[in-house]
Structures are given as structure tokens and as C-alpha cells.
């Protein structure tokens, strides 16, 4: 029986700065929000939670929905017969 695996050690002592993007590289931090954006998302998430009487357990869902709404706007209910959302008037029919 070989004991080669028992003799393997980490030469860095577990203190390597290697990352999946390469040694010495640090991944970009996409989660950084400006204080103003964070405040707007938090306020919208609270509004969403308030609609369900602040029942616990859906905080992350509220936050992610608030982020989506802040970034892309509140979703509209577009009728199936008008998928483009264009407003039809006598002038543009």
C-alpha cells in the first residue's frame, strides 16, 4: 500500500491567493451598489413585503423583485391580443 497521499502537503500552507481566474487575480465584484441604489431597492423591497403584511420567509424574493423593478421598471400586464404593448388609438390604427 502506498502512502504517497499522506505525504502530500500544500506548499502555501493554505494561504494561496489563487482564484479561478488565475493566480493573483481577484474576481470582479458585481454586487457593489451605490448607497442611493441600495436605498431605493430597500425601500421598494419593504413596500413589496408590506403588501403581504411583512410575513417572514420571502425577504430574498422581495429584494430580488425590487432590484428587477428598479432596473427594468414595474411589469405591465399586456393583453395577449396586444403583445407589443402599443396603445391603439383611432389616429394610429
C-alpha positions in Angstrom: 0.0 0.0 0.0 1.4 3.4 -1.0 1.4 6.3 1.4 2.1 8.9 -1.2 -1.2 10.7 -0.4 -0.2 11.0 3.2 3.0 12.8 2.2 1.2 15.5 0.0 1.2 18.9 1.6 0.0 22.3 0.5 3.3 24.3 0.0 1.4 27.5 0.6 0.1 26.3 3.9 -3.5 27.2 2.8 -2.6 30.8 2.2 -2.7 30.9 -1.6 -4.2 33.9 -3.4 -5.0 31.8 -6.4 -8.5 32.2 -7.8 -10.4 30.6 -10.7 -9.4 33.5 -12.9 -5.8 32.9 -12.2 -3.1 33.4 -9.6 -3.1 36.9 -8.2 -6.3 37.8 -10.0 -9.3 38.9 -8.0 -12.8 38.4 -9.4 -14.8 41.5 -10.2 -17.3 42.4 -7.6 -20.6 42.9 -9.4 -22.6 43.1 -6.1 -21.4 46.6 -5.2 -24.4 49.0 -5.1 -24.2 52.7 -4.8 -25.7 53.9 -1.5 -28.6 55.6 -3.4 -29.4 52.5 -5.4 -29.3 50.4 -2.2 -31.7 52.8 -0.5 -34.1 52.7 -3.4 -34.1 48.9 -3.6 -34.5 48.6 0.2 -37.5 50.9 0.1 -39.1 49.0 -2.8 -38.5 45.6 -1.1 -40.1 47.0 2.1 -43.2 48.1 0.0 -43.4 44.6 -1.5 -43.1 43.0 1.9 -45.8 45.3 3.3 -48.2 44.1 0.7 -48.0 40.7 2.2 -48.2 42.0 5.8 -44.5 41.6 6.4 -44.8 37.8 6.7 -41.3 36.4 7.1 -39.6 33.9 4.8 -39.7 35.8 1.5 -37.2 38.6 2.1 -34.8 37.5 -0.6 -37.6 37.2 -3.1 -38.8 40.7 -2.2 -35.2 42.1 -2.6 -34.7 40.4 -6.0 -38.1 41.6 -7.3 -37.3 45.1 -6.0 -33.9 45.0 -7.8 -35.6 43.9 -11.0 -38.3 46.6 -10.8 -35.7 49.3 -10.1 -33.6 48.2 -13.0 -36.3 47.4 -15.6 -39.4 49.1 -14.3 -42.6 47.7 -12.9 -44.0 45.0 -15.1 -47.1 45.8 -17.1 -50.0 43.4 -17.8 -50.1 43.4 -21.5 -53.2 41.7 -23.0 -52.4 38.7 -25.2 -54.0 40.4 -28.3 -51.6 43.3 -28.0 -48.2 41.7 -27.2 -46.2 44.7 -28.1 -47.9 46.9 -25.6 -48.6 49.5 -28.2 -51.5 51.8 -27.4 -54.1 51.6 -30.2 -56.0 54.8 -31.0 -58.0 55.9 -34.0 -55.0 58.0 -35.1 -52.5 55.2 -35.3 -54.7 52.1 -36.3 
